[in-house]
Amino acid sequence: MLPEDDKIGAFFYKYRLPLIFLLTGLVLVGLGIFVNKLDVSSTKVEVLEATTEAQNMNLEIVVEIAGEVERPGVYRMAKDSRIEDLLVLAGGVSENADRVWMDKTLNRAAKLSDGVKIYIPAVGEQTTAASAKNTSEYQTVSTDFSVQGSGLININSATLKELDALPGIGPVYGQNIIEHRPYSNIEELLSRSVLKSSVYEKIKSLISVY
């Protein structure tokens, strides 16, 4: 009779090859599971990063400010930013800024919309119909003035009485125009469903946003 230790040694020696194959297989399976977990984790991280980036883009707007400000340029801002926020970001207005015009015309509390441009004129700078056509995307939101040198009604600042006087615009449409301010161009009356196309066609040559 062989001692117990010799029996165990003889057993492992006899079946050494199957045991080696078995252990190798177990190691390979374990490595496969570990690598698979790493791949899954990496994929999840990439998806989360892409989703976060998309969400951040939806929360930002891009606007421009020009004219008499300290740092004119294009800025990325939070979606709910106001004109006052943009003025602060641009370093405030310069010494030459027409502060009387700003007090009478610019609504600092108005929300900014993506793609608009704010222009701050200098003292004595005249707003003519020709220059206004070149700046149709300016968002100069008024509180008092409604008729500029062009003789057009400014839908960003006109009173309900002034809007009511336009053809096809009654108190209901007039109030609807006021509630959807500000506008960066007159076409937003259609794109934002403020007016019906038939009504818009009647007044489009009589209105402006500057």
Backbone as a ProteinNet text record, in pm:
[ID]
protein_1_A
[PRIMARY]
MLPEDDKIGAFFYKYRLPLIFLLTGLVLVGLGIFVNKLDVSSTKVEVLEATTEAQNMNLEIVVEIAGEVERPGVYRMAKDSRIEDLLVLAGGVSENADRVWMDKTLNRAAKLSDGVKIYIPAVGEQTTAASAKNTSEYQTVSTDFSVQGSGLININSATLKELDALPGIGPVYGQNIIEHRPYSNIEELLSRSVLKSSVYEKIKSLISVY
[TERTIARY]
85.2	0	88.4	51.4	125.7	76.4	163.9	117.8	16.9	-63.8	-171	-112.4	-3.7	58.1	103	156.4	200.7	83.1	-30.5	-150.7	-198.4	-199.1	-244.2	-148.6	-17.3	81.9	67.9	41.2	26	-98.2	-204.3	-329	-306.1	-242.7	-218.5	-122.4	-25.4	68.6	-2.2	-92	-162.8	-256.4	-324.4	-423	-373.6	-243.8	-186.8	-230.8	-239.3	-276.1	-421.4	-519	-657.6	-672.7	-598.2	-608.6	-551.1	-441.3	-381.4	-477.7	-539.5	-636.7	-754.9	-800.6	-914.9	-882.9	-766.6	-726.4	-706.4	-645.8	-625.4	-758.6	-854.4	-986.6	-1054.8	-1043.6	-1104.9	-1042.4	-910.4	-841.9	-887.5	-899.1	-941.1	-1084.8	-1171.7	-1310.8	-1317.7	-1240.1	-1237.6	-1189.1	-1082	-1032.2	-1135.2	-1207.6	-1309.8	-1419.9	-1463.3	-1569	-1519.3	-1395.6	-1339.1	-1327.8	-1276.5	-1262.1	-1398.4	-1495.9	-1631.2	-1691.5	-1668.3	-1717.8	-1653.1	-1523.4	-1454.1	-1512.2	-1541.2	-1598.6	-1733.7	-1816.3	-1950.3	-1940.7	-1849.3	-1832.7	-1788.9	-1696.1	-1648.2	-1760.3	-1842.3	-1954.3	-2050.6	-2080.9	-2173.6	-2118.8	-1989.4	-1929.9	-1940.9	-1914	-1922.4	-2063.5	-2162.5	-2302.1	-2340.6	-2298.2	-2330	-2265.3	-2140.5	-2072.5	-2141	-2180.5	-2247.9	-2381	-2453.4	-2583	-2565.7	-2465.5	-2441.2	-2406	-2324.1	-2286.6	-2407.6	-2496.3	-2617	-2707.8	-2718.3	-2801.1	-2745	-2611.9	-2550.7	-2575.7	-2572.5	-2597.6	-2739.5	-2834.5	-2973.3	-2996.7	-2904	-2919.7	-2845.7	-2782.1	-2704.4	-2761.3	-2737.8	-2767.3	-2640.9	-2634	-2521.2	-2575.1	-2523.2	-2571.4	-2452	-2479.4	-2373.7	-2414.1	-2316.5	-2339.4	-2234.7	-2278.3	-2188.5	-2218.9	-2138.3	-2158.8	-2078.6	-2137.4	-2067.8	-2069.4	-1998.5	-1975.7	-1825.9	-1781.3	-1638	-1580.4	-1656.4	-1605.5	-1708.2	-1723.9	-1818.1	-1773.2	-1869.4	-1833.7	-1948.5	-1917.3	-2015.7	-1997	-2107.4	-2100.7	-2194.4	-2149	-2235.5	-2293	-2424.5	-2489.5	-2594.6	-2638.7	-2746.6	-2873.8	-2958.4	-3076.2	-3172.5	-3179.3	-3274.5	-3209.9	-3097.8	-3027.6	-3108.7	-3085.2	-3150.5	-3050.7	-3104.2	-3016.8	-2919.9	-2965.4	-2878.5	-2759.7	-2781.8	-2672.9	-2566.7	-2612.3	-2519.1	-2439.7	-2505.1	-2434.9	-2325.4	-2355	-2256.1	-2139.7	-2170.9	-2068.1	-1977.6	-2035.5	-1959.1	-1884.9	-1884.1	-1809.4	-1880.5	-2011.1	-2086.3	-2070.5	-2140.2	-2135.4	-2017.7	-1975.1	-1861.6	-1907.2	-1811.3	-1843.1	-1927.2	-1911.5	-1982.4	-2123.6	-2163.8	-2295.7	-2407	-2509.6	-2624.8	-2714.7	-2691.4	-2765.4	-2911.6	-2938.4	-3077.6	-3154.6	-3094.1	-3157	-3179.3	-3080.1	-3092.3	-3207.3	-3216.9	-3322.8	-3461.2	-3473.3	-3604.4	-3637.8	-3535.6	-3558.2	-3524.6	-3419.2	-3370	-3434.7	-3498.3	-3556.8	-3454.2	-3384.5	-3276.5	-3327.2	-3455.4	-3510.9	-3558.2	-3554.3	-3603.9	-3512.6	-3572.6	-3494.5	-3429.7	-3308.9	-3238.2	-3281.6	-3278.8	-3305.5	-3183.9	-3167.6	-3049.5	-3033.7	-2913.1	-2882	-2908.3	-2955	-2985.5	-2859.6	-2871.8	-2761.2	-2812.7	-2744.5	-2778.1	-2681.2	-2735.4	-2649.3	-2674.2	-2567.4	-2575.3	-2518.5	-2601.6	-2552.7	-2474	-2395.1	-2321.7	-2410	-2370.1	-2444.3	-2445	-2563.5	-2575.4	-2586.7	-2572.7	-2583.4	-2728.3	-2750.4	-2886.2	-2924.3	-3045.7	-3098.7	-3184.5	-3134.7	-3208.4	-3266.9	-3355.4	-3418.8	-3316.5	-3216.7	-3116.6	-3032.2	-2986.1	-2904.3	-2985.7	-3112.7	-3198.3	-3214.6	-3221.1	-3236.1	-3114	-2998.6	-2876.6	-2863.4	-2950.8	-2943	-3076.3	-3139.6	-3273.4	-3273.6	-3154.3	-3149.1	-3122.5	-3109.7	-3085.1	-3207.1	-3182.8	-3292	-3283.2	-3339.5	-3342	-3483.8	-3507.2	-3641.4	-3681.1	-3788.9	-3829	-3935.4	-3948.3	-4055.3	-4145.8	-4091.3	-4171	-4179.6	-4062.3	-4060.2	-4114.9	-4194.6	-4246.1	-4225.8	-4213.7	-4197.6	-4059.4	-3976.8	-3843.3	-3845.8	-3726.6	-3717.9	-3781.3	-3794.5	-3852	-4003	-4066.4	-4211	-4284.3	-4211.7	-4274	-4307.8	-4405.5	-4443.8	-4352.4	-4289.6	-4198.9	-4280.5	-4289	-4371	-4310	-4185	-4122.8	-4158.4	-4220.8	-4245.8	-4380.3	-4450.7	-4576.2	-4678.9	-4759.5	-4867.4	-4980.5	-5071.4	-5185.2	-5268	-5279.6	-5355.7	-5291.3	-5157.2	-5085.7	-5098.2	-5089.6	-5105.6	-5247.8	-5342.8	-5484.1	-5514.7	-5437.4	-5460.7	-5412.7	-5333.6	-5285.7	-5399.7	-5400.2	-5509.2	-5514.4	-5632.2	-5650.9	-5611	-5552.8	-5510.4	-5611.6	-5680.3	-5771.4	-5708.6	-5785.9	-5732	-5674.3	-5735.6	-5688.6	-5552.1	-5538.5	-5409	-5304.6	-5346.5	-5253.6	-5196	-5280.6	-5234.2	-5146.1	-5178	-5097.5	-4956.3	-4946.8	-4815.6	-4734.7	-4798.1	-4730.2	-4680.8	-4762.4	-4727.7	-4612.3	-4586	-4477.9	-4348.2	-4340.4	-4216.8	-4104.6	-3977.5	-3931.2	-3921.4	-3906.7	-3889.4	-3754.9	-3687	-3562.2	-3586.3	-3699.1	-3740.1	-3891.2	-3951.5	-4098	-4153.2	-4071.3	-4118.4	-4153.7	-4105.4	-4137.8	-4285.9	-4355.2	-4500.2	-4568.1	-4506.1	-4558.6	-4498	-4365.1	-4298.9	-4338.4	-4379.7	-4421.8	-4573	-4642.4	-4789.4	-4858.9	-4801.3	-4863.6	-4979.7	-4959.2	-5061.7	-5087.1	-5204.3	-5232.5	-5162	-5130.7	-5057.4	-5133.7	-5265.6	-5345.9	-5335.8	-5332.5	-5319.6	-5178.2	-5080.5	-4940.4	-4914.6	-4970	-4949.2	-5001.1	-5104.4	-5161.9	-5071.6	-4990.9	-4914.9	-4763.6	-4713.3	-4568.8	-4490.4	-4552	-4482.8	-4496	-4567.9	-4592.8	-4522.8	-4452.2	-4395.3	-4245	-4180.8	-4038.4	-4009	-3882.2	-3842.9	-3734	-3710.1	-3604.5	-3659.7
-120	0	124.5	221.3	348.4	441.1	524.2	626.3	718.6	789.5	877.5	986.4	1047.9	1155	1102.4	978.7	920.6	892.3	853.9	828.3	956.5	1066.2	1194.6	1239.3	1223.7	1262.4	1179.2	1049.6	962.2	1000.6	1040.1	1079.2	1202.1	1306.7	1430	1403.4	1311.9	1282.9	1211.5	1120.6	1043.5	1130.5	1223.9	1307	1451.8	1468.8	1603	1682.1	1614.1	1685.7	1735.8	1646.2	1697.6	1809.5	1794.6	1899.4	2031.2	2024	2147.1	2214.4	2132.8	2188.2	2252.3	2187.4	2238.5	2372.8	2380.1	2504.1	2617.3	2581.8	2682.1	2736.2	2645.7	2687.1	2781	2745.4	2831.3	2970.3	2975.6	3105.7	3188.5	3124.9	3195.6	3247.1	3164.3	3206.8	3326.5	3319.3	3430.9	3559.2	3550.9	3668.7	3725.2	3635.3	3679.3	3759	3710.4	3781.5	3917.4	3924.8	4050.9	4154.4	4110.3	4201.4	4249.8	4161.7	4198.3	4306	4295.6	4396.1	4530.9	4530	4654.9	4721.6	4642.2	4696.5	4758.7	4689	4740.9	4871.8	4879.1	5001.2	5116.4	5090.3	5195.9	5247.9	5157	5197.9	5286.7	5250.9	5330.4	5470.5	5482.6	5613.4	5700.3	5643.6	5718.7	5768	5685.7	5724.8	5838.2	5827.3	5931.5	6063.1	6058	6180.7	6244.5	6164.9	6218.4	6280.4	6212.8	6265.8	6396.8	6404.4	6527.2	6642.1	6614.7	6719.5	6770.8	6680.6	6721.8	6806.4	6766.8	6843.1	6983.2	6994.3	7125.2	7215.1	7158.3	7236.8	7291.4	7213.2	7257.9	7366.5	7382.9	7482	7611.2	7621.8	7739.2	7809.7	7940.3	8017.6	8093.4	8133	8211.4	8344.5	8454.2	8588.1	8678.8	8790.7	8888	9024.3	9099	9236.9	9323.9	9437.6	9524.6	9670	9758.9	9900.7	9947.8	10037.4	10103.5	10023.1	9909.6	9830.5	9805.5	9773.1	9756.2	9633.8	9525.1	9401.6	9345.3	9407.5	9353.6	9217.1	9134.5	9002.8	8904.7	8777.8	8669.4	8594.7	8569.1	8505.1	8385.3	8283	8170.8	8200	8185.1	8219.9	8115.8	8119.5	8031.4	8065.4	7966.5	7982.3	8089	8109.9	8205.2	8340.8	8373.3	8499	8619	8733.4	8859.4	8952.1	9059.5	9156.6	9217.6	9241.6	9296.2	9204.1	9072	8975.9	8989.6	9010.3	9024.6	9154.8	9262.2	9389.2	9375.3	9305.4	9283.2	9200.1	9094.7	9007.3	9083.8	9180.7	9260.5	9375.7	9380.6	9483	9615.5	9618.4	9742.8	9828.7	9940.8	10028.6	10123.7	10175.8	10268.2	10410.3	10502.3	10641.5	10705.5	10656.8	10717.1	10662.2	10563.1	10501.4	10604	10592.8	10682.1	10631.4	10681.8	10634.4	10680.2	10791.4	10836.2	10738.4	10697	10596.7	10466.9	10426.1	10301.5	10307.7	10419	10432.2	10428.7	10485.9	10494.5	10373	10304.5	10202.2	10060.4	10042.1	9906.9	9849.4	9736.2	9665.9	9568	9606.9	9524.3	9393.7	9389.1	9268.7	9165.1	9199.8	9107.3	8986.1	8868.4	8746	8745.9	8692.9	8677.5	8547.4	8548.1	8425.5	8393.3	8267.5	8221	8292	8341.6	8399.9	8548.8	8616.4	8758.5	8842.9	8969.4	9063.3	9191.4	9236.4	9360.4	9468.2	9583.8	9693.4	9815.6	9868.6	9988	10106	10203.5	10315.7	10417.5	10498.6	10607.2	10730.9	10823.5	10949.4	11019.4	11058.2	11128.2	11037.8	10908.4	10815.4	10807	10822	10823.1	10684.8	10641.4	10515.2	10545.8	10511.4	10537.4	10408.2	10423	10304.3	10216.8	10282.5	10205.2	10121.7	10181.7	10105.8	10000.3	10026.8	9930	9803.9	9817.1	9699.3	9608.8	9668.4	9589	9524.7	9560.2	9505.8	9447.2	9376	9323	9220.2	9166.5	9067.2	9128.6	9261.9	9325.1	9310.9	9284.7	9274.2	9394.8	9507.7	9626.4	9639.3	9593.8	9582.5	9713.2	9772.9	9905.1	9899.2	10009.4	10022.3	10139.7	10242.3	10360.2	10388.1	10394.3	10433.1	10321.5	10357.8	10257.4	10295.7	10424	10469	10530.1	10469.6	10519.8	10604.2	10642.2	10728.6	10669.8	10538.4	10474.5	10491.7	10531.7	10546.9	10417.4	10309.6	10179.9	10163.3	10079.1	10050.6	9943.1	9974.5	9880.5	9784.4	9657.8	9560.6	9522.1	9559.8	9533	9636.6	9747.4	9854.7	9924.3	9897	9967.5	9940.7	10040.6	10024.1	9944.1	9898.8	9823.9	9910.6	10038.2	10130.2	10143.4	10151.9	10163.6	10035.9	9922.5	9795.5	9777.5	9820.9	9809.1	9887.2	9992.6	10077.2	10012.3	9906.6	9837.3	9758	9744.9	9672.2	9525	9479.9	9340.1	9308.1	9405.1	9382.9	9447.6	9367.6	9418.1	9404.4	9423.8	9412.4	9273.9	9168.5	9032.4	9007.2	9034.8	9016.5	9111.7	9234	9330.6	9282.2	9229.3	9177.5	9055.7	8974.2	8855.1	8895	9000.4	9049.9	9095.7	9168.1	9220.5	9107.5	9004.9	8896	8809.9	8811.2	8728.3	8806.5	8930.4	9006.7	8945	8964.7	9043	8959.9	9030.3	8966	9009.2	8917.3	8953.1	8985.4	8944.4	8984.6	8969.2	9036.7	9037.7	8901.6	8817.1	8685.2	8596.4	8632.1	8553.9	8563	8661.9	8668.1	8545.6	8491	8368.6	8243.7	8242	8121.5	8088.6	8189.8	8167.4	8167.4	8161.3	8150	8264.3	8383.7	8500.9	8550.2	8549.4	8593.7	8487	8492.2	8410	8471.5	8388.5	8437.6	8546.9	8535.3	8635.8	8772.4	8772.7	8897.9	8952.4	8863.9	8905	8974.3	8919.7	8977.9	9121.4	9152.6	9287.8	9391.1	9346.4	9444.1	9436	9337.2	9314.3	9433.3	9513.2	9629	9752.2	9739.1	9853.4	9839.9	9728.4	9702.1	9677.8	9686.9	9659.4	9610.4	9576.6	9534.1	9626.5	9742.2	9831.5	9969.1
0	0	0	-92.7	-98.8	8.2	63.7	158.9	90.8	174.4	121.8	31.8	72.2	-8.1	-143	-144	-270.7	-361.6	-300.6	-383	-450.3	-373.2	-430.5	-539.8	-514.4	-614	-739.9	-722.2	-838.1	-918.5	-846.6	-914.5	-1001.5	-943.8	-1020.3	-1136.4	-1115	-1222.3	-1337.3	-1299.8	-1401.7	-1484.9	-1414.5	-1484.9	-1502.6	-1512.1	-1517.8	-1641.7	-1754.9	-1877.1	-1873.8	-1837.6	-1829.8	-1728.1	-1615.6	-1513.2	-1562.5	-1637.1	-1692.3	-1789.8	-1877.3	-1972.9	-1901.5	-1794.4	-1720	-1654.7	-1589.4	-1524.3	-1626.7	-1741.6	-1846.5	-1897.3	-1915.7	-1961.8	-1863.5	-1732.6	-1630	-1628.7	-1644.9	-1647.4	-1766.9	-1884.2	-2004.7	-1993.1	-1935.8	-1916.2	-1821.9	-1713.5	-1618.6	-1683.1	-1764.3	-1833.7	-1930.9	-1999.5	-2094	-2026.2	-1909.8	-1835.3	-1789.6	-1742.3	-1693.7	-1806.2	-1922.9	-2037.4	-2085.5	-2087.9	-2132.1	-2042.3	-1910.5	-1816.8	-1842.2	-1873.2	-1903.2	-2026.7	-2131.3	-2254.7	-2229.5	-2151.1	-2121.3	-2044.9	-1948.3	-1869.3	-1957.2	-2050	-2139.2	-2226.5	-2278.1	-2363.5	-2287.9	-2163.9	-2083.7	-2061.4	-2036.8	-2012.9	-2136.8	-2255.7	-2379.4	-2405.3	-2381.4	-2403	-2309.8	-2183.8	-2086.4	-2124.8	-2172.1	-2211.7	-2331	-2428.5	-2546.6	-2509.5	-2420.3	-2377.2	-2302.7	-2215.5	-2140	-2232	-2333.8	-2428.1	-2504	-2545.7	-2617.3	-2528.7	-2401.6	-2309.6	-2289	-2278.7	-2260.9	-2380.4	-2501.3	-2621.9	-2622.2	-2572.3	-2569.6	-2466.5	-2371.4	-2265.9	-2296.9	-2413.6	-2450.4	-2572.2	-2580.3	-2700	-2739.7	-2865.5	-2914.9	-2964.4	-2910.4	-2945.6	-2973.2	-3040.4	-3070.2	-3017.2	-2970.1	-2929.6	-2997.3	-3051.4	-3126.7	-3092.5	-3149.3	-3124.3	-3004.6	-2928.1	-2818.6	-2688.3	-2689.7	-2568.2	-2557	-2435.9	-2413.2	-2482.7	-2486.5	-2546.8	-2646	-2762.9	-2861.7	-2910.5	-2949.4	-2999.7	-2988.9	-3013.2	-3008.5	-2877	-2807.7	-2676.4	-2667.7	-2594.1	-2556.9	-2418.7	-2405.9	-2280.3	-2245.5	-2120.6	-2078.1	-2153.9	-2173.5	-2257.1	-2206.1	-2075	-2017.8	-1987.8	-2054.8	-2029.3	-2078.1	-2015.8	-2050.9	-2120.3	-2180.6	-2246.2	-2145.6	-2024.3	-1920	-1893.3	-1894.9	-1874.1	-1983.7	-2107.7	-2219.4	-2207	-2165.6	-2146.2	-2040.1	-1933	-1827.2	-1880.1	-1955.3	-2011.2	-2107.6	-2177.2	-2273.8	-2206.6	-2075.1	-2004.2	-1988.7	-2021.6	-2011.2	-2136.2	-2138.5	-2255.6	-2245.4	-2358.8	-2362.2	-2328.7	-2321.1	-2290.8	-2400.5	-2524.6	-2637.7	-2658.1	-2578.6	-2596.5	-2575	-2655.9	-2645.3	-2532.2	-2412.2	-2295.4	-2297.2	-2360.2	-2373	-2459.9	-2568.9	-2656.6	-2581.3	-2503.7	-2428.8	-2328.7	-2256.3	-2155.8	-2219.6	-2338.3	-2403	-2488.4	-2535.4	-2638.3	-2595.7	-2520.3	-2491.9	-2366.5	-2382.7	-2268.4	-2213.1	-2108.2	-2053.2	-1993.1	-1958.4	-1895.7	-1997.5	-2126.4	-2229.1	-2241.8	-2263.2	-2281.8	-2419.4	-2424	-2550.5	-2618.7	-2749.8	-2824.2	-2909.9	-2946.2	-3017.1	-3151.3	-3178.3	-3307.6	-3320.4	-3215.7	-3228.2	-3210.8	-3251.8	-3239.4	-3175.6	-3070.8	-3002.7	-3049.9	-3088.6	-3133.7	-3047	-2988.6	-2904.9	-2984.3	-3022.5	-3103.7	-3021.7	-3091.5	-3027.2	-3019	-2937.9	-2926.6	-3062.2	-3106.5	-3233.9	-3354.3	-3334.1	-3446.4	-3492.1	-3620.3	-3674.1	-3725.5	-3692	-3742.8	-3864.2	-3980	-4103.4	-4156.4	-4251.1	-4309.9	-4380.6	-4443.3	-4516.7	-4422.3	-4312.9	-4219	-4148.4	-4125.4	-4057.9	-4140.9	-4271.5	-4357.3	-4346.9	-4322.5	-4309.4	-4172.8	-4079.4	-3943.9	-3902.5	-3992.6	-3964.8	-3853.1	-3816.5	-3710.9	-3574	-3567.5	-3438.1	-3349.5	-3224	-3127.9	-3036.3	-3077.5	-2994.3	-2942.9	-2822.2	-2767.4	-2703.2	-2749	-2703.5	-2596.6	-2525.6	-2428.1	-2460.4	-2530.4	-2561.1	-2710.5	-2775.5	-2915	-3003	-3101.9	-3193	-3337.4	-3368.3	-3505.7	-3521.7	-3605.1	-3630.9	-3758	-3804.2	-3921.4	-4044.9	-4049.8	-4167.7	-4174.1	-4064.2	-4061.9	-4038.8	-4006.2	-3982.5	-3835.7	-3807	-3669	-3612.4	-3501.8	-3437.1	-3350.8	-3393.2	-3320.3	-3186.4	-3163.4	-3034.1	-2928.9	-2971.4	-2874.8	-2890.8	-3000	-3025.9	-2916.1	-2889.1	-2792.6	-2856.5	-2773.7	-2825.3	-2919.9	-2888.2	-2973.5	-3110.3	-3115.1	-3242.8	-3324.8	-3260	-3331.8	-3382.3	-3302.4	-3339.7	-3465.4	-3491.2	-3609	-3738.4	-3729.3	-3849.5	-3912.7	-4044.4	-4111.7	-4071.3	-4029.1	-3991.6	-3849.1	-3777.3	-3639.3	-3545	-3468.4	-3367	-3229.5	-3124.4	-2987.9	-2957.3	-3013.7	-2984.1	-3046.9	-3176.5	-3243.2	-3185.7	-3154.3	-3098	-2966	-2881	-2751.8	-2771	-2870.2	-2899.6	-2943.2	-3022.7	-3065.8	-2944.2	-2855.2	-2737	-2647.2	-2628.1	-2537	-2586.5	-2717.9	-2773.3	-2795.1	-2751.2	-2764.4	-2680.5	-2722.1	-2835.9	-2963.4	-3077.2	-3207.9	-3265.2	-3332.1	-3399.4	-3546.4	-3602.6	-3737.4	-3747.9	-3845.3	-3854.2	-3894	-3958	-3999.7	-3879.6	-3761.3	-3641.9	-3606.3	-3658.4	-3638.3	-3698.4	-3804.4	-3866.3	-3802.8	-3788.3	-3738.7	-3595.7	-3518.4	-3381.2	-3366.4	-3481.9	-3485.7	-3411.4	-3421	-3359.1	-3444.2	-3576.7	-3671	-3777	-3836.2	-3953.4	-4073.7	-4172.9	-4289.6	-4363.4	-4368.5	-4438.6	-4370.2	-4238.1	-4163.3	-4176.1	-4169.6	-4181.9	-4315.4	-4423.3	-4556	-4562.6	-4485.1	-4487.5	-4420.4	-4323.4	-4244.7	-4261.3	-4333.6	-4336.8	-4391.7	-4479.2	-4535.5	-4446.1	-4334.4	-4247.4	-4112.1	-4090.4	-3957.9	-3965	-3851.2	-3839.9	-3697.9	-3671.3	-3536.8	-3482.8	-3546.6	-3503.4	-3473.4
[MASK]
++++++++++++++++++++++++++++++++++++++++++++++++++++++++++++++++++++++++++++++++++++++++++++++++++++++++++++++++++++++++++++++++++++++++++++++++++++++++++++++++++++++++++++++++++++++++++++++++++++++++++++++++++

